[in-house]
Amino acid sequence: MYKMIAIDIDDTLVNDENQVTEGTKQALRDALAKDVVVTLATGRMYASANNIASQLGLNVPLITYQGALVKTALGGEVLYERYLPQTAARAIFAYCKENELHLQTYINDQLYVRESNDKAVAYGKLSKIPFIVEPEFDALADTPSFKLLIIDDPDKLDRVAQELRELLGTQVHITKSKPHFLEIMHPEGTKGHALAHLAGHFGLELEQVIAVGDSYNDRELLETAGLGVAMANAVDPLKAIADYVTLSNNEDGVKHVVDKFILQTV
């Protein structure tokens, strides 16, 4: 019997209009009524994830920053945290400045950018979180951060990822949450590491956990859970490792998972 479900937000829980449908909300309420732990596992910052959690009535720890921070929704208690290594952060800041890349950093759950541009504005609209333009942006490399995010064209980011992996090796974990979002965390700041910790917090075996996602950054999440589910709109590499492929985010794919594996109504 599954006792926990961890759900990615973008292109998984929310549809293309960035909304959680009423059908999905009701399915999650029904799961909660059966004492199933429902949580979010997202690359978003904690404040953004908590906005959605509050809409869903979730009072549980949330997996945020790709897994670098697990924090309770109401009390704000930190259960798990992994900051980027400082030497790696400095190298990434220097690399992005040299290559004129748009870099974002997250400090004390606030979003900082070097300048206001189309990339920063679009990201702020997506996450519903304001950004702060910091004139002394380079100095932030020395301030502890859970995640760095580079936004650019997908093909360009593939080259950037390769160069950063060669530069930093095992100091960091590099992944994509969207084709144009390259995200960099501590090597233990993955959704998989966070999920394992959170399952232990609730006294659950990983076999009792379902994970649902759609993108490259969900790989560790699906690999860690007892049942790893990819959305129909997921990237092909994630579908290849999934135990099950559900409907798309525009077809209540998360609701289908809850109905089938938790409520057992389909």
C-alpha positions in Angstrom: 0.0 0.0 0.0 1.4 3.4 -1.0 1.6 5.8 1.9 3.3 8.8 0.3 3.3 10.6 -3.1 5.9 13.2 -4.1 4.8 15.4 -7.0 6.8 17.7 -9.2 5.1 21.0 -9.9 5.8 22.5 -13.3 4.5 20.5 -16.3 3.4 17.8 -13.8 1.0 19.0 -11.1 0.1 22.2 -13.0 -1.2 22.3 -16.5 0.0 24.5 -19.3 -2.0 27.4 -17.8 0.0 27.0 -14.6 -3.1 25.8 -12.7 -4.0 22.8 -10.6 -7.3 21.6 -11.8 -10.2 21.0 -9.4 -10.2 17.3 -10.3 -6.6 17.0 -9.2 -7.2 19.0 -6.0 -10.0 16.6 -5.1 -7.9 13.5 -5.8 -5.2 14.9 -3.5 -7.8 15.7 -0.8 -9.0 12.1 -1.0 -5.5 10.8 -0.7 -4.9 12.9 2.4 -8.1 11.5 3.8 -6.6 8.0 3.6 -3.6 9.2 5.6 -1.3 9.3 2.6 1.5 11.9 2.8 1.2 14.2 -0.2 4.2 16.5 -0.8 5.7 18.5 -3.6 9.2 17.9 -5.0 10.3 20.9 -7.1 13.1 22.9 -8.4 11.3 26.0 -7.3 12.3 28.0 -4.3 10.5 27.3 -1.0 8.3 30.4 -1.0 7.0 29.5 -4.5 6.3 25.9 -3.6 4.7 26.9 -0.3 2.3 29.2 -2.2 1.0 26.1 -4.1 1.0 23.9 -1.0 -1.2 26.3 0.8 -3.7 26.3 -2.0 -3.8 22.5 -1.8 -4.1 22.4 2.0 -0.8 20.6 2.4 0.9 20.8 5.8 3.9 18.7 5.2 7.6 19.2 4.5 8.3 20.3 0.9 11.2 19.3 -1.3 12.5 22.5 -2.9 15.5 23.8 -4.8 15.7 20.4 -6.6 16.2 18.7 -3.2 18.7 21.0 -1.6 16.1 22.1 1.0 13.3 20.2 2.7 11.3 22.5 4.9 7.9 22.2 6.6 5.1 24.1 5.1 3.7 25.8 8.2 6.3 25.8 10.9 9.2 26.4 8.6 11.4 23.7 10.2 14.3 22.7 8.1 14.7 18.9 7.8 17.4 18.6 5.1 19.7 21.2 3.5 22.7 21.1 1.2 24.3 24.3 0.2 26.4 24.7 -3.0 30.2 24.3 -2.3 31.7 27.8 -2.1 34.6 27.0 -4.5 32.1 25.7 -7.1 29.8 28.8 -6.7 32.7 31.2 -7.3 33.8 29.3 -10.4 30.2 29.3 -11.8 29.8 33.1 -11.2 33.1 33.7 -13.0 32.2 31.4 -15.9 28.8 33.1 -16.4 30.2 36.6 -16.2 32.9 35.7 -18.7 30.4 34.1 -21.1 27.7 36.7 -20.6 25.1 34.2 -19.3 22.0 35.0 -17.3 22.6 33.6 -13.8 20.2 33.6 -10.8 21.1 32.8 -7.3 18.8 32.1 -4.3 19.8 33.4 -0.9 17.5 33.2 2.2 14.7 32.2 -0.1 15.0 35.3 -2.2 15.9 35.5 -5.9 18.8 37.6 -7.0 19.8 38.6 -10.5 22.5 40.8 -12.0 20.0 42.8 -14.1 16.3 43.0 -15.0 15.9 41.4 -18.4 13.4 39.2 -20.3 14.7 36.0 -18.7 14.3 37.4 -15.2 10.9 38.8 -15.8 9.6 35.6 -17.4 11.0 33.5 -14.5 9.4 35.8 -11.9 6.1 35.5 -13.7 6.3 31.7 -13.8 7.2 31.3 -10.1 5.1 34.2 -8.9 8.1 35.4 -6.9 9.7 38.9 -7.3 13.4 39.1 -8.1 16.0 41.5 -6.6 18.5 43.2 -8.9 21.8 43.3 -7.0 24.4 45.9 -8.2 27.2 43.9 -6.4 26.0 40.6 -7.9 29.4 39.0 -8.1 29.9 39.4 -4.3 26.9 37.0 -3.8 29.2 34.1 -4.9 30.5 34.1 -1.3 27.0 33.9 0.2 25.6 30.4 0.9 23.1 29.4 -1.8 20.9 26.3 -2.4 20.9 26.6 -6.2 22.2 28.5 -9.1 20.1 28.7 -12.3 21.3 29.6 -15.8 18.6 30.5 -18.4 19.4 30.4 -22.1 18.6 28.5 -25.3 18.5 24.7 -24.8 21.3 23.8 -27.2 23.6 26.4 -25.7 22.8 25.1 -22.2 23.8 21.6 -23.2 27.2 22.9 -24.1 27.4 25.0 -20.9 26.5 21.9 -18.9 29.3 19.9 -20.5 31.8 22.6 -19.9 30.8 23.1 -16.2 30.9 19.3 -15.6 34.5 19.3 -17.0 35.3 22.3 -14.8 33.7 21.2 -11.6 33.6 17.4 -11.7 31.8 15.9 -8.7 31.6 19.2 -6.8 28.1 19.8 -8.0 24.9 18.2 -9.5 23.8 19.7 -12.8 20.4 19.1 -14.3 17.7 20.7 -16.4 14.2 21.4 -15.1 13.1 22.8 -18.4 14.9 22.8 -21.7 16.0 26.4 -21.1 16.7 26.1 -17.3 20.1 24.7 -16.3 20.2 24.1 -12.5 23.3 23.6 -10.3 23.2 22.2 -6.8 25.2 20.4 -4.2 25.8 16.8 -5.3 23.5 15.6 -2.6 20.9 18.3 -3.3 18.8 16.1 -5.6 15.2 15.2 -5.4 16.2 11.6 -4.8 18.4 12.4 -1.8 15.6 14.6 -0.4 12.9 12.0 -1.0 14.9 9.3 0.8 15.4 11.6 3.8 11.7 12.6 3.9 10.5 9.0 3.7 12.7 8.2 6.6 11.3 11.2 8.5 7.8 9.7 8.2 9.1 6.1 9.0 8.2 4.9 5.5 10.0 2.4 3.3 10.8 3.7 -0.2 8.6 0.9 -1.6 5.7 2.7 -0.1 6.4 5.9 -2.0 5.2 7.1 -5.4 7.0 9.9 -7.3 5.7 11.7 -10.3 7.6 14.0 -12.7 8.3 15.1 -16.2 11.8 16.3 -16.8 15.5 15.5 -16.4 15.7 16.8 -12.9 13.1 14.2 -11.8 15.3 11.2 -12.7 16.7 10.7 -9.2 13.2 11.2 -7.8 11.7 8.4 -9.9 14.7 6.2 -9.3 14.5 6.5 -5.6 10.7 5.9 -5.2 9.1 2.5 -5.0 6.9 3.5 -8.0 8.4 6.1 -10.4 5.8 7.7 -12.7 6.5 9.8 -15.7 3.9 12.1 -17.3 2.9 11.5 -20.9 4.5 14.9 -21.7 7.7 13.9 -20.0 11.1 13.8 -21.8 11.8 10.5 -23.3 14.8 9.6 -21.0 12.5 9.9 -18.0 9.8 7.7 -19.6 12.5 5.1 -20.3 13.3 4.7 -16.6 9.7 5.1 -15.3 7.7 2.2 -13.8 4.6 3.7 -15.3 3.6 6.5 -17.7 0.4 8.4 -16.8 -1.6 10.9 -18.7 -0.2 14.4 -19.5 -0.3 17.4 -17.3 -3.2 18.8 -19.4 -5.2 15.5 -18.9 -5.1 15.3 -15.1 -2.2 12.9 -15.1 -1.5 13.3 -11.4 -5.2 12.6 -10.6 -5.0 9.4 -12.7 -2.0 8.2 -10.6 -3.8 8.9 -7.3 -7.0 7.2 -8.6 -5.1 4.2 -9.9 -2.5 3.5 -7.2 -3.9 5.1 -4.0 -7.7 5.3 -4.3 -7.8 2.3 -6.6 -10.9 3.6 -8.4 -9.6 3.0 -12.0 
